[in-house]
Amino acid sequence: MSKKILVWFRNDLRLHDNEMLVEAIAKSDTILPVYILDKRLFGETKYGTLKTGNIRAKFILESVEALRNSLKQIGGNLLIAEGNPEDIIPQLVQDYEITEVYHHREVAEEETHISSLVENGLWKLRINLKHFIGHTLYNKEDLPFPIKDIPDAFNQFKKKIERDAIIKPCFAAPDRINVAEVIDWGTLPVLADLALEPYAADSRAELEFVGGEHAGISHLQKIIVAMQQAATTKNLILASKLSAWLAMGNLSPRKVYWEIKKMESTPNTKAMFNHILLGLLWRDYFRFMFKKYGNTFFHPDGFGSQGIVDLVNEEENFNKWKNGQTGFAVVDAVMTELNKTGYITNVARQTAALYLINNLEVSWVLGAAYFEEKLIDYNPASNWGNWANIAGVGNDQKTKNVFDLDKNIKSLDPKGNYALTWAS
């Protein structure tokens, strides 16, 4: 009997540096590439926010369509289904006589729970679910310490892995695949099918994000060109805005690292290289912290206590904040930009979070949940990990008092132009 492997794509929507896909092709006669649109990821949270808003949903759908097109170009296709993976995947295994299922491992509660449900369903069929790791710059097995011994302080984590761990080369993208015979490969839904409003780009946005591997690589190349220009003009452009493509796995962090590293020896580009590398390390750090501590990051008290929460006015203050109607110009500008574009800089995120927590005395988990809905580059570990840190309930309690709202505002909007741009 021929060997058929089902390749379950999730947040890894690319061909390059995809060990799961490379191994599936190498070890099978045919593969069945599958993407499942799980409606639970588009529902409402217990905080009254959406799991996924229309801006990120648009980006996800574009990324799935781009992956399907890329697979078609090398002789394949992508089966698109809607429903619960734990129901669909075992059924596909039986329908197509699949011998093994491959997927990338996740770290947050809901995603890992879905993996467990799928694994349980496959176990009943005596089919193995093989887990791959492909979301981080450093592989877990290459770390100089076991997960349980990872330093809680980011600076210690950074120092030790940069000294004692290696970054592996990327896997080459396949140039040919053999896929199973499928009568109906499925249709990609539109935003209206997900009960989401259509999205229109805002003319004030510096960048219109388009999902997909090709768009991600194209943007990475633009960053490299900008670095080359910075080498001659000495103008440093620090906001790379690669995070959305990294979050959906359109770009591999190793791809970003090795491409940017080619510029390391070019004069006046070292600061940009270090800035991008720092962002990749923070992504790794929070994923590994989630692996180490489980779901503590989702609890309001986390590893400490936020302090005062104004329960009487919390709902009203939260609504003013998320709608950009606090009366504090810079914070309102940040929230307007977030609501209109799905993207704000790291310093803007910190500014909005500090104001919500310390000035409005709203529980930080409401802010984290709202960012989950709105951010185009949302990933659970970075979002909830960063919010917990700002609220003073993160796993590294030494960072409790390092955030300064006034300092952030001066950095974000030194001349008041930002607040004017995003006034409404």
C-alpha positions, -999 to +999 in steps of 0.1 A: +000+000+000+013+035-009+022+058+019+000+089+022+008+117+047-017+144+056+001+177+061-020+199+084-012+236+079-020+260+107+003+290+114+030+278+090+016+290+057+048+288+035+069+265+014+103+277+024+120+265+056+092+241+063+106+209+077+072+193+081+065+197+044+100+186+033+099+154+054+063+146+043+073+148+007+105+127+013+087+099+033+055+095+013+043+086-022+016+113-020+007+140+005-026+156+013-021+193+022-049+205+044-060+238+059-090+239+083-109+271+090-118+265+127-148+287+134-139+287+171-110+310+162-135+335+149-160+334+178-164+356+209-141+355+240-153+355+276-143+392+277-168+402+250-142+406+223-137+386+191-110+360+188-101+373+153-113+406+139-118+414+102-083+428+095-064+398+107-091+375+092-085+391+058-047+386+062-053+349+071-075+343+041-050+359+018-022+338+034-042+306+028-050+315-008-014+323-014-003+289+000-028+272-023-014+291-053+022+282-043+013+245-040-005+246-074+027+260-090+046+229-080+020+204-090-002+203-059-032+220-042-045+227-008-077+211+006-096+238+024-123+227+049-144+245+075-152+230+109-134+214+138-100+198+130-107+169+155-137+160+134-124+167+099-089+152+101-099+117+113-125+116+086-100+126+059-077+099+072-103+073+066-115+088+032-080+090+017-064+061+035-038+083+052-010+066+070+003+095+091-005+131+099+021+159+103+016+193+119+035+220+137+033+221+175+018+252+192+023+264+228-009+282+239-039+266+256-065+266+229-042+256+201-026+227+221-060+215+232-071+212+196-040+193+188-048+169+217-083+164+204-070+156+170-043+132+184-070+114+204-092+110+174-062+096+153-052+073+181-085+055+178-077+049+142-041+038+151-027+068+131+002+088+144+002+126+147+038+137+142+047+171+158+072+195+142+088+226+156+090+255+131+080+288+147+112+298+165+146+311+155+163+286+178+150+250+180+141+237+214+166+208+212+194+233+204+189+254+235+218+252+261+192+243+288+161+223+292+128+242+291+123+240+328+156+257+334+153+286+309+161+319+326+131+340+335+150+372+328+151+380+291+186+394+292+200+362+307+181+341+282+194+362+253+230+361+266+231+324+271+215+313+238+236+338+217+267+324+233+259+287+234+232+279+208+232+278+170+207+289+144+202+262+118+201+269+081+167+270+063+151+240+046+148+246+008+114+250-006+102+220-025+100+224-063+076+195-069+050+175-050+027+146-056-007+151-040-036+127-034-065+126-059-092+149-045-125+156-063-133+188-043-105+208-029-129+232-011-136+269-014-120+297+006-146+317+025-149+355+024-152+378+054-190+378+052-190+340+056-173+345+089-198+372+100-171+399+097-173+434+082-155+441+050-122+459+055-111+490+036-075+503+039-069+536+057-049+561+036-029+572+067-013+538+070+023+536+060+019+500+048-009+479+036-004+443+048-011+416+023-010+380+035+011+353+019+046+339+016+054+359-016+042+392+000+063+384+031+095+377+012+089+408-009+086+429+022+117+414+037+136+423+005+123+459+008+138+460+044+171+448+030+171+475+003+162+501+031+192+488+051+214+493+020+201+528+016+206+535+053+242+524+049+248+554+026+225+579+041+230+568+077+192+571+083+181+542+105+147+527+098+139+505+128+103+495+122+106+465+100+069+455+103+077+418+095+057+405+125+024+398+106+041+375+081+060+359+110+028+353+130+011+334+102+042+315+092+044+332+058+080+340+068+103+317+088+123+335+115+153+317+103+147+331+068+146+366+082+177+360+102+199+346+075+187+372+049+193+401+073+226+386+084+240+390+049+239+428+056+257+425+090+291+436+077+277+465+057+286+498+074+258+516+094+234+485+092+245+468+125+219+486+146+191+475+122+203+440+122+204+440+160+170+455+162+154+428+140+173+400+158+161+414+192+125+411+180+131+375+169+146+367+203+116+382+221+093+360+200+114+329+210+115+339+246+078+342+250+071+309+232+096+291+255+081+308+286+046+295+275+062+261+271+078+264+306+048+278+325+017+267+306-013+289+308-003+311+338+000+340+314-037+340+308-046+345+344-054+380+357-029+377+386-004+357+365+028+356+386+020+385+408-008+412+411-018+441+388-028+462+418-059+485+417-087+477+393-116+501+393-144+475+390-172+502+392-160+521+361-141+493+344-165+486+316-170+523+308-133+530+309-125+500+287-150+510+261-135+546+260-100+531+256-108+507+228-128+532+209-101+559+212-123+582+233-103+586+265-096+623+259-058+616+261-047+625+226-017+601+221-035+571+235-066+578+214-044+581+184-028+547+191-062+531+194-075+547+163-045+535+143-050+500+158-087+499+149-082+512+114-050+493+104-045+463+127-009+474+134+008+497+159+045+499+169+058+482+200+062+516+218+025+524+209+014+491+223+032+497+256+017+533+257-019+521+253-014+492+278+002+514+304-026+540+302-053+513+304-037+496+334-024+525+354-045+555+345-079+538+338-073+510+363-088+484+340-078+447+342-049+440+318-066+409+305-093+430+288-066+449+269-048+417+259-081+402+247-088+434+226-054+433+211-060+396+203-090+407+182-074+436+165-037+429+159-028+417+124+003+402+139-013+385+169+003+354+184-007+342+218+027+340+235+040+375+225+007+393+231-002+378+265+034+377+276+040+413+268+007+424+285+015+404+316+049+421+318+035+456+315+009+448+341+036+436+365+023+400+366+048+385+342+072+357+351+101+381+355+090+402+384+122+423+381+106+441+351+077+453+372+087+490+373+106+494+340+078+508+319+073+546+319+043+562+302+058+597+299+090+583+284+070+562+259+049+592+248+081+613+242+095+585+221+062+578+202+052+614+195+079+639+203+064+667+182+027+659+184+025+649+147+014+613+155-016+624+176-027+649+148-024+622+121-046+597+140-069+622+156-100+603+146 
